[in-house]
């Protein structure tokens, strides 16, 4: 047991909201997660840097264990405003807690 056990529930409860996880078989599950879009610079077709928004999702490790990532994997996240995102890659948040946060890079499905 770690001093940090239980913190992900507090963080996602305070800073998160319900989102829908849709697996490759189209089974929908509502989870509590933190969705954010951070400003990021990326080159445009002329090589000029432009400001874009990079979406990511933070989920408790025990919930994230069942997620399948990758552009062809099929797992998606749906927000309450009907926007949908594909799960691309996962990174541990670095917490020693068994339920620490896992961060997923997302790609919006248009």
PyMOL commands that set and color helices and strands:
alter all, ss='L'
color gray80, all
select helices_A, chain A and resi 7-15+61-64
alter helices_A, ss='H'
color red, helices_A
select strands_A, chain A and resi 17-22+28-43+49-60+76-78+84-92+101-109
alter strands_A, ss='S'
color yellow, strands_A
deselect
rebuild
show_as cartoon
